[in-house]
Amino acid sequence: MSFNIIVGAQWGDEGKGRYTDLMAAEADLVGRYSGGDNAGHTVTVSGEIFKLHLIPSGIVHSKPICLIGGGVVLNPAVLLREMAALAERGVDVGPHRLKISKKAHLITPAHIALDKALETQKGKGAIGTTLRGIGPAYTDKASRIGLRAGLFSDLEATAVAIKKHIATKNKLLSKVYGMELLDVVEIVDQYIGYAKLLQAHLVDDMVLVHDYLKNGRSVLAEGAQGTFLDIDHGTYPFVTSSHPTAPGALTGLGVGPKMVDRVIGVAKAFTSRVGNGPFPCELSGSEAARLRGTGDNPWDEFGTTTGRPRRVGWLDLVMLRHAHRLNSLTELAITKLDVLSGLEEVPVCVSYELDESRIDYVPSDLDALGRCTAVYETLPGWQEDVTGIRRFEDLPVNAQSYINFIAEQVNVPIKYISVGPARDQVITIET
């Protein structure tokens, strides 16, 4: 029996899908525990690229059952498109392989319309959301007026609930935001159709997960986004509406803390984020372009979901230490080490300077974080191409030193290093 959690240790887009894919080979069940289709995971298998938004990355393996947990907000239209795309490529997404928690909350066209209206109203203060209705769906959940996926087991109840929901939201959209009314009849018909297609996938997720654990089987909890987008512990208000941290895995799948074996934090060899908010290590100009890439390759620094160019900067060890404290990381996986090849020097942020004082934590106050400047330690770079290396000992000496420096500074062992986008471009460090 094992319960392992994968979390993003930065602002998301760290490459979690790669390690979920890697660890799913040994798992019996892979469960997505938070977020919605605002997240995007890219998995490359034999040169074939899979971009996933809702379905756990483990689906590309034949072994594990995949679960969309109760902590997720679910747009059924997006899910069905993703299922169809995977099925066309020979991936099994039938009810025996893909399960949906009855407790997952549904996203509707009304949530998406409200998301757009709210962002427009904020103007320059906009959060920079993906405009996919995630926040409004979680708002309804917290307000105890949300629609759960379990509705889909009863077509009549689905019709009644969706009709009432859209009618209520239409009043808000028209009277407060001056937006056009949504077509109630059309949306009700759509959701009846979704219910017919998805009701066979519905399960009580907590029962399913505990049955697996009780019978000595392994469960892998897959996170979306990253630690610093957590609604409580991230750079609020420039955060998501859920808990993409290890504690979120426990509530999102219904598991107690004593069941956890490993918490794998995934971090890039540098830092990136999408959307607005403070970023002490942010780069611009040619240095940023060097880390970001051109966008010609799907693994360059452009959002899987939005296509937006990501903001980039040098590695921030203050963030990683903070992520370790919050998630109780047992190990780290470092991605995109290959991007740093060819640099003469590699700066690393080891602390912040705030109002002429040196600090070693991420301030919870947004204004204070915005005043922080990065204090760097510069390490020697390396020129060698590392994409073909599969053993840590074969990495350039300076690349080894870079990895060892991270592990020592964060006080967490590094277990995995990715040196390219393909599934097999991973170095595993045996301990």
N, C-alpha and C positions, 0 to 999 in steps of 0.2 A: 504493500500500500504506500502510495506517495501522493502528496498534494504540493505541486510546484507552481510558482507564480512568476510570470514575466511582466516587468514594468518598464516603462520608459523613464530614464533618469534625468531627462532634460525637458524640452518643451514639445515633445512628440517628434514624429518622423525620424526616430533614431535607428530604425531598421529592425523593429521587434518581430516583424513577420518572418524575417530570415531565421531567427532563433526559435520562434514558435514552430516553424517548419522543421528545423533541425531536431528539436526535442519531441515533436509530435511523432516521430518515428518510433519512440519508445513509450508513448502514451496510449492509454486505452480510451480516454475521453479528453477532448480539448474544449474548454468553455470560455466564451467571450463574456466578460463580466461588466462592462460599462460602455458608455458612449453610444453613438449611432453611426449613421453613414457619413458623418463628418470626418471620420477617421479613414485612413487608407493604408493598406499594407501591400507591399509589392514582394512577390516571391518569384524567383527565377529557377526553373527546373529544366535542365538540358537545353538551355538557351531559350526556353519558352517562358514568357512573362505572364504572370497572373496578378491582376490588380484586384484586391478584395476590399470591401468597405464594411460589410456586415458579417459575412460568414467567416468563422475562424480559419486562420491560415492552414491549420492541420487538415483541411478538407482535401488538399492535393495529395495526401497520403491515403492509402487504401485501408489502413488499420483503424485509426481512431474514429469514434463517434464524435460528432461536433455539435455543440450546444450554444445557442444564443440565450444567455442567462437573463434573469429577472432584472438585473441592473441596467439592461440595455433599453434604449428607445428605438423602436423599429418602424421604418417606413416600408410597408409591405410591397409597394410598387417597386422600390429599389431592390428589395430582397428577391423578388421574383425575376427581375431582369438579371440579377447576378446569378441566380440559380440556373436560368436558361442559358446564360453565356458559358457557365461551367459545364453544363450538360452537353452542349454542343462540342465541347473539347474533350468529352469522354470522362468527365468527373462525375461520380455518383453523388447526387444530392437528394436521393429519395428519403422518405420518412424514417427508414431504418438507420440512416446515416446522419441526417441533419435534423436536430431537435430544436424546438422553440419553447422557451419558458412561457407558461400561461401568465406569468407575472410581468413579462416585458411590456412596456407601454407603447402604444401605437402613435405614430406620427401621421397627421392628416394634412391635406392641402391648406387647411385653416392655420395650422401651426407654421407652415412655410410662409404663408402670406403675412402672418403676424411677425415672423422673424424679419422679413424684409421691411415691414412698416416700422418696426422698432429701430432697426439699424439706420434707416433713412432719417427718422426723427432725431437721432443722436448726432447726426452730421459729423463734424470733426472728432467728436468723442466716441465714435462708433468702435465697437469691440473688434471688429474684423471677423465676424463669424462666417461660417460657410453658407449661411442662408438656407439651411436645410431643415429648419423647424426644430432643432434639437433643444434650444433653450425654452421655447414656449411649451414643448412637450413635457420637459422636466418641471416647468412651472405648474402645469396642470397636475402632474404627479404629486408635487409638494402641497398643492391646494386641495388634494383629494377629490379632484374631478376628472382625473385622467381615464383613458380608455386602455384596458389591458388586453393583451393578445388572447387571453382566455375567452373573450367575447366570441371569437371566431368559431367556437364549438357549438354555438347556437345562432343560426342565421337570422331568426326573428329578432333576437336580442341585439344582434349586430346592427340590423336595420334601424331599430328604435334608438339605440345609443348614438349612432352616427348622425341620424337626422337631428336629434336634439343638440348634439355637439356643434354641427355646422350652423344650425339656426342661431345658437347662442353666439358663436364667434362672428357670424355675419353682422350682428348688431354692433359688436365692438369694432369690426373692420370698417363699417360704413359710418357710424356716428362719431367715432373717435379719430379714425385715421383717414376718412374720406375715400376709402377704397371701394372697388366694385364688389358686389355680392358674389359669393361662390354659389354654384349650381348644386343645390341640396340633392335633388333627385339623381343627378349624374354621379355625385360622390357616393351616395348610398349604394347605387348599383355597382360601382367600382369595388366597394368594400365587401359587398356580398360575394362578388367574384373572387376577391382575395381570400375571403374566409373559406370558400369551397376548395381552393387550391392549397391552403396552408393548414387547415384544421387537423389533418392527419399527422402533422409535425409537432403538435402541442403536447407538452409534458409538464409534470410538476418537477421543476429542475432540482430543487433541494433533495427530493426523494431519489431522483436519478443519480445525482452526484454522491450521495451517501451510500447508495447501494453499491456503486463502484468501489468506494473506499472500504466499505465493510467487507467486501469480497476480495480484498487484497490487490485491487487494480489501481492503476496510476491515472491521476487527473492533472491536467495542465491548464492553468488559468491564464488566458491571454488578455493582456491589457490593450487598450487603445489610447492614443495620445501620450501624454507624459506627466511626470510628477508636478511640474510647475504650471500645469493647466488645471490642477485640482481645485475644485470650487472653494474648499476651505484653506488649503495650504499652498496654492499657487499664487501667481502675481495678479491677485484680484484687483479690479474687475475683469482684467484681460485673461480670462480663464474659460474653461468649458463649464458645463452645468452638472457634472458628475464627479466621481472619484476614480481617476485613472491610476491610483496608488494601490499598494498591497492591501491596506485595509478595505479598499473598495472591492477587492476580489472576494473578501470574506462575506460582505453584505450582498454583493452582486450575485453570488452563487449559493449563499446560505451555508457557509462553512465556518466553524469556530477556529480561533487562533492556534489551538493546540495541534491541529491537523497539519499545519504548514511544515514542510521539509526544507524547501529551498525558495529563495526569492532572488531571481536573476534580474539585475538592473542592466538595461541596454543603453549605451551612450555612444555617440559619434566621437571620433578622434578630434573633433572640433565641436562647435556649437551652432545650432540653427533654431530659428523659430519662424512661424507664420503669424501674421496679424500684428496688432499694435501692442504697445507696452514697453517698459524699460528693458534694456539689453546692455549690461555694462561692458561686455566684450565685443560689441558689434563693430564690424569692419565695413568700409565702403570702398568704392573705386576698384582699382586693379586687384588689391588683396582680396576683396570680397568676390570678385569675378573668378579669381583663381580657385577659391574653395567651392564656389557655387557650381561651376561648370557652365556650359553653353545652353543646356536644355536639349541638346541633340540626342542624348542618351536618357532612357527612362529613369535611371538612378541618379541623375543630376539633381541639384537642389531646387526642385520645383514640385509643389504639392501634388500628391497622388490624387487627391479629391478635387482641389481647386485649380491646379495648374499654375498657381501664383508662385513667383520666385520667392524663395525663402531668404530671410535675413540671416546672415552668417557671421561668425566670429571665431576667435581662438577658443580652445578648450577652457572651460570654467570649472576649476576644481572646488571653488566655494559651493557651487551648485551641486556638484557630485557628493560632497560631504553632507550637505543638507539632505539630499535624496537618500543617502545611506541612513541617516538618523531617522528619517520618516518611514522608510520602507523596511528597515532591518535587513539590508541586502546581505546575502550570503556570498555573492560573487558578482562580477561585472562581465559584460560582453562589450567589447569595443568594436565599432564598425567603421568602415571607410578609412582604415589606416593607409590604404594605397593612395588616397587623395593627397596625402602630405609628402609623398615621394617627390624629390626634385627641389625641395626647399633647402636653402642654406641654413636657416635657423627656424625654430618653431617656438614662438612665445606661448606660455601657459599661464593663465590667471591663477595665482595662488592665494590672493586675498583681495579685499576691496579697501579703497580709501573713501571714507565718508566724513565730510566736514572736518578734514585734516586729522582724522583718527583712523587707524588701521583696524579693520574688523574681519572676522572669519566666519560670517554667517550671512544668510540672505534676509535682509530686513522684511518684515511683514508689511510695513508701511510703504505704500507705492511711491510716495514722494521721496522718501529716504532712499529707496532703491534707485530711483531716477537720478539721484545726486551721487550715486556710487560710481567711482571710476576703478577700472581694473588695475591691479598691481601684478606685473608679469615677472616670471622667471623665464629666461630664454635658454632653450636647450638646442644642442647641435642637430641639424637635420641630416637627411640621407638622400642620396641621388638614385639609388638602385630601384628598379621596378620590383615590387614585392608581390605582384598578382599571381605568380606561379608558385609561391612558397607555401608549404603546408606544415612546416615544423618551426616552432618558436626559435630553436637554436640556429635556424638557417636565415633568420631575418638579419638585416644589417645591424651592426652593433649599436648604432645610434637609435634605430627603431626599437630594439630591445630595451635600451635605456629609457626611451620615452614611455613604453608600456610599464616598465618597473617603477618609474617615477609616479605614474598615475596610481598604481596599486599602493605604493608606500604612502602617498599623500592622502588618499581616501581611506586607507586602512581596510581595503577589501581586495581579496585575490581576484585576478583577472583570469577567467576560465576560457573565454573564446575571443578570437580576433578575426574580423573579416577583412580580406584583402582584395575584394572584388564583388560584383553583384551576383555571381552564380552560386548555386546551392553548395557546390564543393569548394568554393574559395573561402574556406574557414580554417583557421588554425585552432586546434584544441590543445590547451595546456593541461597536461595530466598532473594531478597533485597526489 
